[in-house]
Amino acid sequence: MATKFTLFPKLITELRLEIWRLALPTLLSRGNVKLLYPYQEGCWVFDPVRLQQDPNVEDLYIRFDTNRLEPLHVALPFYSVNKEARSVTVRWLQEQRAAYTVSRSSSSAYEVLRPFRLTTDAVFVPTAKLERFVTELVDRPFEADMLGRNFGTSDPALSRLVVMPDGLQALKGDLMETFFQFGGTIGTICVVDSTSIRPEPEDVSEVGILELAEPLARLRWSSTRSEWQGFGDHGEPLMRLERYVEGLSIPADSPRGFEMEVQLVGLR
């Protein structure tokens, strides 16, 4: 039989404040947390790069605008409990030194909207959406407002991409070539270790907030040697990753000296 702790208001103030603080979400207080943000259409944008348009040079710049990704919704269950809990929460948010937005998710509940951080977070593209991820970029230049415009990109257009193992298989075909032709390079591809998750792989983006764990294994492609090279003693995970990348090569027209890293990662 559940019981209620009715003596909380009688605790000394310092202890109550510490309890409120310990109950706050740890996800926001860890500076090195690496979160997964699902891909959504509409993030590829074309920005003007020159004040004077010249039909013979590039006047648009392609980039993947992570600011357009839906922010993660982190519950703040104690924000509206009472004045004391609210003051602790507000002070704690200020200490994070981040541009968090507090919003009301229902009539009584509040949440923090946590935006994408380019330095730590990654974009997850389910296998079923990989083709659209690339074709959205390819189709955009041929829309009416883009006709007659020249465009280019700065490498990499998207520094880190997260896929499932079968998603990596899909990239071994024309998708990788097409992406490099239109969207530039990808610095790192993270392949999800499916043994680290219990929901069906393609439902990863639907199970709530997910965090990338440290890589289990790493391979690096060197354009100068045209081969994958492992580094570190990773044992079985490295052998598994080597099987995943078998047949995957970087397009020959990639920048000179370009190195891509493929990592086997877990989720938590």
C-alpha positions in Angstrom: 0.0 0.0 0.0 1.5 3.4 -1.1 2.0 6.0 1.6 2.4 9.7 1.4 5.2 11.6 3.0 3.4 14.4 4.7 6.3 15.8 6.7 8.1 17.4 3.7 6.9 21.0 4.5 8.3 20.6 8.0 11.8 19.8 6.9 14.4 22.6 7.2 14.5 25.0 4.2 18.0 24.0 3.1 17.0 20.3 2.9 13.8 21.0 1.0 15.7 23.1 -1.5 18.3 20.4 -2.0 15.6 17.8 -2.6 13.9 20.0 -5.2 17.2 20.5 -6.9 18.1 16.8 -7.0 14.7 16.1 -8.5 15.4 18.2 -11.6 16.3 16.5 -14.9 19.9 15.5 -15.1 19.7 15.5 -18.9 20.1 19.3 -19.0 22.8 19.6 -16.4 25.4 17.5 -18.1 27.3 19.7 -20.5 28.8 16.8 -22.6 25.5 15.0 -23.2 25.1 13.9 -26.9 21.4 13.8 -27.9 19.7 12.3 -30.9 17.4 14.5 -33.0 15.2 12.9 -35.7 15.5 14.2 -39.2 12.6 16.2 -40.5 12.0 17.7 -43.9 12.6 21.4 -44.5 16.1 21.6 -43.0 18.0 22.0 -46.2 18.3 25.7 -46.9 20.0 27.9 -49.6 21.5 31.1 -48.4 22.8 34.0 -50.6 26.5 34.3 -50.4 27.1 37.3 -52.7 25.6 40.7 -52.8 25.9 40.9 -56.6 24.5 38.0 -58.5 26.7 36.7 -61.3 25.3 34.0 -63.6 28.7 32.4 -63.9 29.5 31.9 -60.3 27.8 30.3 -57.3 25.5 32.8 -55.5 23.8 30.4 -53.1 25.2 28.3 -50.3 23.6 24.9 -49.3 23.5 24.0 -45.7 21.6 21.8 -43.3 19.9 24.2 -40.8 19.8 22.4 -37.5 17.9 25.3 -36.0 14.9 24.0 -37.9 14.9 20.6 -36.1 12.2 20.2 -33.5 13.6 20.8 -30.0 13.5 18.1 -27.5 10.8 18.4 -24.9 12.1 17.8 -21.3 9.5 17.6 -18.6 9.8 20.0 -15.6 7.3 18.3 -13.2 8.0 20.6 -10.2 7.9 23.9 -12.0 4.3 24.7 -11.0 4.2 22.8 -7.7 4.7 25.9 -5.5 6.7 29.1 -5.3 9.7 27.4 -3.6 10.0 24.6 -6.2 9.6 27.2 -9.0 12.3 29.4 -7.7 14.8 26.5 -7.4 13.9 25.5 -11.0 14.4 29.0 -12.4 17.7 29.5 -10.6 18.9 26.1 -11.9 17.9 26.9 -15.5 19.9 30.2 -15.2 22.9 28.2 -14.1 22.8 26.1 -17.3 23.8 29.2 -19.3 21.7 27.9 -22.3 18.8 29.5 -24.2 16.2 27.1 -22.8 12.5 28.0 -23.4 10.0 27.0 -20.8 6.6 26.2 -22.1 3.3 24.9 -20.8 2.6 21.4 -22.2 -0.8 21.1 -20.5 -3.0 23.1 -18.1 -0.7 22.1 -15.2 2.6 20.8 -16.6 5.6 22.6 -17.9 8.6 21.6 -20.0 11.9 22.9 -21.3 12.5 23.0 -25.0 16.1 21.9 -25.6 17.4 23.0 -29.0 20.0 21.1 -31.1 23.7 21.7 -30.2 26.0 21.5 -33.2 29.0 20.7 -31.0 27.6 17.6 -29.3 24.3 16.4 -30.8 23.6 14.3 -33.9 20.8 13.9 -36.5 19.2 10.5 -36.8 17.8 9.5 -40.2 15.7 6.3 -40.2 16.5 4.0 -43.1 13.0 4.5 -44.6 13.7 8.3 -44.8 17.3 8.2 -46.1 16.3 8.5 -49.7 14.0 11.5 -48.9 16.9 13.0 -46.9 19.0 13.1 -50.1 16.3 13.7 -52.7 15.0 16.7 -50.7 18.4 18.3 -51.3 18.5 17.2 -54.9 15.0 18.3 -55.8 15.2 21.7 -54.2 17.4 23.4 -56.9 14.9 22.6 -59.6 12.0 24.3 -57.9 10.7 27.5 -59.6 12.4 30.0 -57.3 15.8 28.3 -57.8 15.9 28.2 -61.6 18.9 29.9 -63.1 20.7 30.0 -59.8 24.1 28.5 -59.2 24.9 26.9 -55.8 27.6 25.2 -53.8 28.4 24.0 -50.4 31.0 24.3 -47.7 32.3 20.9 -46.4 30.8 19.4 -44.5 27.2 20.4 -45.0 26.2 18.1 -42.1 29.0 17.0 -39.8 27.5 14.0 -38.2 24.7 11.6 -39.3 23.3 8.6 -37.3 21.8 5.6 -39.2 20.9 2.0 -38.5 23.1 -0.8 -39.9 20.7 -1.3 -42.8 20.8 2.5 -43.4 24.5 2.2 -43.9 23.9 -0.5 -46.5 21.5 1.9 -48.3 24.3 4.5 -48.5 26.5 2.1 -50.4 24.6 2.7 -53.6 23.9 5.9 -55.4 22.7 7.8 -52.3 26.3 8.4 -51.1 27.4 9.6 -54.6 24.4 11.9 -54.9 24.8 13.3 -51.5 28.5 14.2 -52.1 27.6 15.7 -55.4 24.9 18.0 -54.1 25.4 18.3 -50.3 29.1 18.1 -49.7 30.7 15.6 -47.3 29.7 14.1 -44.0 32.4 14.1 -41.3 31.1 11.2 -39.2 28.5 8.5 -39.7 27.4 6.8 -36.5 25.9 3.3 -36.9 23.6 2.4 -34.1 24.5 -0.9 -32.3 21.0 -2.5 -32.5 21.8 -4.6 -29.4 21.8 -1.5 -27.3 18.1 -0.8 -28.0 14.9 -2.8 -27.4 12.3 -1.1 -29.7 12.2 -1.9 -33.3 15.1 -0.1 -35.0 13.0 2.1 -37.3 11.0 3.3 -34.3 14.1 4.7 -32.6 13.0 8.3 -33.3 9.6 7.6 -31.7 10.8 6.3 -28.3 11.6 9.7 -26.7 14.9 11.3 -25.8 17.9 9.2 -26.7 21.6 9.8 -25.9 24.6 8.6 -27.9 27.0 6.6 -25.8 30.8 6.6 -26.5 31.8 4.8 -29.7 32.3 1.0 -29.4 34.5 0.9 -32.5 35.8 3.4 -35.1 37.0 3.2 -38.7 38.4 6.0 -40.7 38.5 6.4 -44.5 41.5 8.1 -45.9 41.1 9.4 -49.5 44.9 9.3 -50.0 45.0 5.5 -49.3 41.4 4.7 -50.5 40.8 2.3 -47.6 39.2 2.0 -44.2 41.5 1.8 -41.2 40.5 0.9 -37.7 42.2 2.4 -34.6 42.1 1.3 -31.0 41.7 -2.2 -29.7 37.9 -2.7 -30.0 37.8 -6.5 -30.6 34.4 -7.9 -31.7 32.7 -4.5 -32.2 35.4 -3.4 -34.6 35.0 -6.6 -36.6 31.3 -6.0 -36.7 31.8 -2.5 -37.9 34.2 -3.7 -40.6 31.4 -6.0 -41.9 29.0 -3.1 -41.9 31.3 -0.9 -44.0 32.3 -3.6 -46.5 31.6 -2.3 -49.9 31.2 1.3 -48.8 33.7 3.6 -50.4 33.9 7.4 -50.5 33.2 9.1 -53.9 36.4 9.6 -55.8 35.6 13.4 -56.2 35.7 14.0 -52.4 38.1 16.7 -51.3 41.8 15.9 -51.4 42.9 14.5 -48.0 39.3 14.1 -46.9 38.8 11.6 -44.0 35.4 10.3 -42.9 34.9 8.4 -39.7 32.3 5.6 -39.2 31.5 4.8 -35.6 29.6 1.9 -34.0 27.6 3.6 -31.2 25.2 2.5 -28.5 22.1 4.4 -27.3 21.0 5.1 -23.7 
